[in-house]
Amino acid sequence: MPITNYTELKSAVADFLNRDDLTSVIPTFISLAEAQMQRVIRHHKMMQRSEAEIDTRYFALPSDWAETVRFHVIGDRTYRLELTSLDDMLQLRQANGNPTGIPTHFAHVGEQLEVYPTPSGTFDVELLYFKDIPALSDSNATNWLLADYPDVYLYGALMQSAPYLDDDQRMQVWSTLYGNAVQSINQESKKSRYSGAGMRVRINTY
């Protein structure tokens, strides 16, 4: 049977399990699978651009942020900010007297970004990031992942069903099929993002 929406996905999970008494818990299997997929899938369809103005040391990440790809200042002088650890960020501030100026570094602080130096004015920036995969529900019947890769949803939900059903034998089967699907999705995305880039050789000059 085709799996093109949330209802069909729930029916397919019930069919594969050969059970008609799991209607109330199958949505939980799907939600648990989605939580796991959010952590391991990184596809180019998840990439999102967000432009903003910054004039303070801290500012909030987008609500659908999952992982940062790139953060840079835009405008007359476009350049990339360097990602640093919180410890290194503190050392930069201590070593340089906690200056203000043109931002050069950033770090993640909970649901915020911290920039260094603290901006001395207003700067236009762009954040390129992986956004969350939209969760399925009765009111959101499909998304790009289900449309393109229904197998990862099916095997992910089946994998989550195994502990509930105390089904250790099929746990290995579902886990293998799910892992292969995730790996294929990530590899396909990487190939589409970097194909044609070619090999680059860096020559150090002295």
C-alpha positions as CSV (number, residue, x, y, z in Angstrom):
1,M,0.0,0.0,0.0
2,P,1.2,3.6,-0.7
3,I,2.4,5.7,2.3
4,T,1.7,9.3,1.4
5,N,0.2,10.7,4.6
6,Y,-0.1,10.3,8.3
7,T,-3.2,8.1,8.1
8,E,-1.6,5.7,5.6
9,L,1.6,5.6,7.7
10,K,-0.3,4.5,10.8
11,S,-2.2,1.9,8.8
12,A,1.1,0.5,7.4
13,V,2.7,0.3,10.8
14,A,-0.4,-1.7,12.0
15,D,-0.2,-4.0,9.0
16,F,3.5,-4.7,9.4
17,L,2.9,-5.5,13.0
18,N,-0.2,-7.6,12.2
19,R,-2.0,-6.0,15.1
20,D,-5.3,-4.2,15.2
21,D,-5.2,-3.2,18.9
22,L,-2.4,-0.6,18.7
23,T,-4.4,2.4,17.4
24,S,-3.8,4.5,20.5
25,V,0.0,3.9,20.7
26,I,1.1,3.9,17.0
27,P,1.1,7.8,17.0
28,T,3.6,7.5,19.9
29,F,5.8,5.2,17.9
30,I,5.8,7.7,15.1
31,S,6.6,10.6,17.5
32,L,9.5,8.7,19.0
33,A,10.8,7.9,15.6
34,E,10.6,11.6,14.6
35,A,12.5,12.6,17.7
36,Q,15.3,10.2,16.8
37,M,15.3,11.3,13.1
38,Q,15.7,14.9,14.2
39,R,19.0,13.9,15.8
40,V,20.5,11.9,12.9
41,I,19.1,13.1,9.6
42,R,20.8,16.0,7.9
43,H,19.3,16.6,4.4
44,H,19.7,19.6,2.2
45,K,15.9,20.1,2.3
46,M,16.3,20.9,6.0
47,M,18.6,23.8,5.3
48,Q,17.2,27.3,6.0
49,R,18.5,30.9,5.8
50,S,17.7,33.5,8.4
51,E,18.8,37.1,8.1
52,A,18.9,39.4,11.1
53,E,20.5,42.5,12.6
54,I,22.6,42.1,15.7
55,D,23.7,44.8,18.1
56,T,24.1,42.9,21.3
57,R,26.3,40.1,22.7
58,Y,23.6,37.5,22.6
59,F,20.6,36.9,20.3
60,A,18.1,34.1,20.0
61,L,18.3,31.2,17.6
62,P,15.4,30.5,15.3
63,S,12.6,28.4,16.9
64,D,13.1,25.6,14.3
65,W,16.9,25.5,14.6
66,A,18.5,22.0,14.8
67,E,22.1,22.6,13.9
68,T,24.2,25.5,12.6
69,V,25.9,25.2,9.2
70,R,27.4,28.7,8.7
71,F,27.1,32.1,10.3
72,H,28.4,35.2,8.6
73,V,28.2,39.0,8.4
74,I,26.7,40.3,5.1
75,G,26.8,43.7,3.5
76,D,29.6,45.7,2.0
77,R,32.1,43.3,3.7
78,T,30.9,39.8,3.8
79,Y,32.8,37.3,5.9
80,R,32.3,34.2,8.0
81,L,32.4,34.2,11.7
82,E,34.4,31.5,13.4
83,L,32.7,29.0,15.6
84,T,34.5,28.7,19.0
85,S,33.9,27.0,22.3
86,L,32.5,28.7,25.4
87,D,35.8,28.3,27.2
88,D,37.7,29.9,24.3
89,M,35.1,32.6,24.0
90,L,35.7,33.5,27.7
91,Q,39.5,33.5,27.2
92,L,39.2,35.8,24.2
93,R,37.2,38.3,26.4
94,Q,39.6,38.0,29.3
95,A,42.7,38.3,27.2
96,N,41.5,41.4,25.3
97,G,39.6,43.3,28.0
98,N,36.1,42.3,26.8
99,P,36.1,44.7,23.9
100,T,33.5,45.9,21.5
101,G,34.0,45.9,17.8
102,I,33.3,44.0,14.6
103,P,32.2,40.5,15.4
104,T,34.7,37.7,14.4
105,H,33.6,34.7,16.5
106,F,30.5,33.1,17.8
107,A,29.5,30.3,20.2
108,H,26.3,28.5,21.1
109,V,24.8,29.2,24.5
110,G,21.7,27.2,25.1
111,E,19.1,28.6,22.6
112,Q,21.2,31.7,21.9
113,L,24.3,32.7,20.0
114,E,27.1,34.7,21.6
115,V,29.3,36.9,19.4
116,Y,32.7,38.3,20.0
117,P,33.6,41.1,20.2
118,T,30.4,42.5,21.5
119,P,29.1,44.5,18.5
120,S,30.1,48.1,18.4
121,G,27.1,48.9,16.2
122,T,24.4,47.2,14.2
123,F,25.5,44.4,11.8
124,D,23.5,42.5,9.2
125,V,24.1,38.7,9.5
126,E,22.8,35.5,7.9
127,L,22.5,32.2,9.7
128,L,22.5,29.1,7.5
129,Y,21.2,26.1,9.6
130,F,19.4,22.8,9.5
131,K,15.8,23.3,10.6
132,D,13.6,20.7,12.4
133,I,11.7,18.2,10.4
134,P,8.0,19.2,10.6
135,A,6.2,16.6,12.8
136,L,3.3,14.6,11.4
137,S,-0.1,14.9,13.0
138,D,-3.8,14.8,12.1
139,S,-3.5,18.5,11.2
140,N,-0.2,18.1,9.4
141,A,-0.7,15.0,7.3
142,T,2.6,15.0,5.4
143,N,6.0,16.6,5.1
144,W,9.0,16.4,2.7
145,L,10.6,13.4,4.5
146,L,7.5,11.2,4.3
147,A,6.9,12.2,0.7
148,D,10.4,11.4,-0.4
149,Y,11.4,8.7,2.1
150,P,8.4,6.8,3.5
151,D,10.5,3.8,4.4
152,V,12.5,5.7,7.0
153,Y,9.2,6.7,8.7
154,L,7.9,3.2,8.6
155,Y,11.0,1.4,9.8
156,G,11.6,4.1,12.4
157,A,8.1,3.6,13.9
158,L,8.5,-0.2,13.8
159,M,11.8,0.1,15.6
160,Q,10.1,2.1,18.3
161,S,7.4,-0.5,18.6
162,A,9.7,-3.4,19.5
163,P,10.4,-2.4,23.1
164,Y,6.7,-1.8,23.7
165,L,5.8,-5.2,22.3
166,D,8.8,-6.9,23.9
167,D,9.8,-8.1,20.4
168,D,13.6,-8.4,20.6
169,Q,13.8,-10.6,17.5
170,R,12.3,-8.0,15.1
171,M,14.0,-5.1,16.9
172,Q,17.3,-6.0,15.1
173,V,15.5,-6.3,11.7
174,W,13.7,-2.9,12.1
175,S,16.9,-1.2,13.4
176,T,19.0,-2.4,10.5
177,L,16.4,-1.3,7.9
178,Y,16.0,2.0,9.6
179,G,19.8,2.6,9.9
180,N,20.2,1.8,6.2
181,A,17.5,4.2,5.3
182,V,19.0,7.1,7.4
183,Q,22.5,6.4,5.9
184,S,21.1,6.5,2.4
185,I,19.3,9.8,3.0
186,N,22.4,11.5,4.4
187,Q,24.7,10.2,1.7
188,E,22.3,11.2,-1.0
189,S,22.1,14.7,0.5
190,K,25.9,15.0,0.8
191,K,26.3,13.9,-2.8
192,S,23.9,16.6,-4.0
193,R,25.5,19.3,-1.9
194,Y,29.1,18.6,-2.9
195,S,28.9,17.0,-6.4
196,G,30.9,19.0,-8.9
197,A,33.0,20.7,-6.3
198,G,36.1,18.8,-7.4
199,M,39.3,18.3,-5.5
200,R,41.0,21.4,-4.1
201,V,44.7,21.6,-3.3
202,R,45.9,24.1,-0.8
203,I,49.5,25.4,-1.3
204,N,51.2,26.9,1.7
205,T,53.5,29.8,0.8
206,Y,56.4,31.0,2.9
